[in-house]
Amino acid sequence: MPADTRPSSHPDPYRDIDAQPDTDQFIASLEARGRTPSQRRLRQRFLRFIPIRSGQHVLEVGCGTGVVLRDIAALVGSRGRALGVDQSRSLVAAARRLTSRAAHRGRLAVRWAAGEQLPFRRPQFDVALAVTVILHVQDPLRVVKEMARVTRPGGHVAVQDQDFGTVAVAHPDRTLTDQIMGGVAARMYEEPYSGRRLPGLLRAVGLERVRLLTDVYQDTTLTPYTKTFLERRAERAVTWGIVEAAVAQRWLDGFTALVTAGGFVMTMNYYGAVGQKLPAED
Ligand SMILES: C[S@@+](CC[C@H](N)C(=O)[O-])C[C@H]1O[C@@H](n2cnc3c(N)ncnc32)[C@H](O)[C@@H]1O
């Protein structure tokens, strides 16, 4: 079966984007998230927290369409380099297309590679980072170990994930909201609470001076990104038999009514952890 039509066996589509029937939908969704002002702010705060500096050679694991990579390219300056890798061939193609129009395209490159087996023999990056990737991988420890292996002594390994245990969304029917949001997250991800576990993960691979930045995605207008996010949750709740289609539609209509009344609020915590690979002692 061709790679683009084979059914995905895992409920989390980001495990294998190339197996999804409509990869364009994911490309559009990653770009829409990237454009959302609250998302842009929390992404840029995390890059400053690491920090990404001028002249650095930075690796982004799971770069998707290159949203973060384009910001990294701006920060590393003309002497720096930003390399993105992703295990999805369709996202690598999209990232190449989208970054070819980017302001700092000369400092950017995108390659196909899996985070579990990075194609670099020696430690060579000043920073290796992964943004909203670790919650999607089967073996987070293995990926973070690989990131640490390819980072030069003294360099930083940084990971940021949302934490689905922290989603707070206003809705008249709280029980139904918990049923849909909790039920879908528990079924979709091996570790829906990935965010809060990131500092421990970095320490577990031997990184030192681990720091944590807790940030919040906040939406009071039902942005296109949040709207799609909630619609997908509703679709999956129906597919997985958590609620009937009519109930899912009633739930979505509840958000529309809240927006009209000026009462829509959704927040979700993002946890960004950074650790340092200390030089080996003689
Ligand atoms: C939610 S997207 C995040 C993309 C990008 N970092 C951003 O914030 O816009 C997750 C990405 O991780 C990639 N991914 C998932 N598992 C991976 C793995 N084991 N190795 C490399 N990439 C992986 C997916 O293909 C997808 O592009």
The ligand as an SDF file (V2000), in Angstrom:
LIG
                    3D

 27 29  0  0  0  0  0  0  0  0999 V2000
    2.8630   18.6600   16.8960 C   0  0  0  0  0  0  0  0  0  0  0  0
    4.1100   18.5700   15.6870 S   0  0  0  0  0  0  0  0  0  0  0  0
    5.2300   19.8690   16.1900 C   0  0  0  0  0  0  0  0  0  0  0  0
    5.9830   20.4780   15.0370 C   0  0  0  0  0  0  0  0  0  0  0  0
    6.8610   21.6890   15.3990 C   0  0  0  0  0  0  0  0  0  0  0  0
    7.8420   21.3540   16.4080 N   0  0  0  0  0  0  0  0  0  0  0  0
    6.0130   22.8540   15.8500 C   0  0  0  0  0  0  0  0  0  0  0  0
    5.9860   23.1280   17.0720 O   0  0  0  0  0  0  0  0  0  0  0  0
    5.3560   23.4620   15.0070 O   0  0  0  0  0  0  0  0  0  0  0  0
    5.0090   17.0870   16.1160 C   0  0  0  0  0  0  0  0  0  0  0  0
    6.0570   16.7380   15.0650 C   0  0  0  0  0  0  0  0  0  0  0  0
    6.8920   15.7030   15.5610 O   0  0  0  0  0  0  0  0  0  0  0  0
    7.1450   14.7930   14.5130 C   0  0  0  0  0  0  0  0  0  0  0  0
    7.5380   13.5400   15.1330 N   0  0  0  0  0  0  0  0  0  0  0  0
    6.7600   12.6860   15.8440 C   0  0  0  0  0  0  0  0  0  0  0  0
    7.4740   11.6390   16.2780 N   0  0  0  0  0  0  0  0  0  0  0  0
    8.7500   11.8460   15.8260 C   0  0  0  0  0  0  0  0  0  0  0  0
    9.9610   11.1050   15.9450 C   0  0  0  0  0  0  0  0  0  0  0  0
   10.0040    9.9600   16.6190 N   0  0  0  0  0  0  0  0  0  0  0  0
   11.0750   11.6000   15.3580 N   0  0  0  0  0  0  0  0  0  0  0  0
   11.0350   12.7620   14.6630 C   0  0  0  0  0  0  0  0  0  0  0  0
    9.9130   13.4810   14.5070 N   0  0  0  0  0  0  0  0  0  0  0  0
    8.7870   13.0510   15.0900 C   0  0  0  0  0  0  0  0  0  0  0  0
    5.8610   14.7690   13.7310 C   0  0  0  0  0  0  0  0  0  0  0  0
    6.0360   14.2510   12.4290 O   0  0  0  0  0  0  0  0  0  0  0  0
    5.4650   16.2370   13.7560 C   0  0  0  0  0  0  0  0  0  0  0  0
    6.0450   16.9460   12.7310 O   0  0  0  0  0  0  0  0  0  0  0  0
  1  2  1  0
  2  3  1  0
  2 10  1  0
  3  4  1  0
  4  5  1  0
  5  6  1  0
  5  7  1  0
  7  8  2  0
  7  9  1  0
 10 11  1  0
 11 12  1  0
 11 26  1  0
 12 13  1  0
 13 14  1  0
 13 24  1  0
 14 15  1  0
 14 23  1  0
 15 16  2  0
 16 17  1  0
 17 18  1  0
 17 23  2  0
 18 19  1  0
 18 20  2  0
 20 21  1  0
 21 22  2  0
 22 23  1  0
 24 25  1  0
 24 26  1  0
 26 27  1  0
M  CHG  2   2   1   9  -1
M  END
$$$$
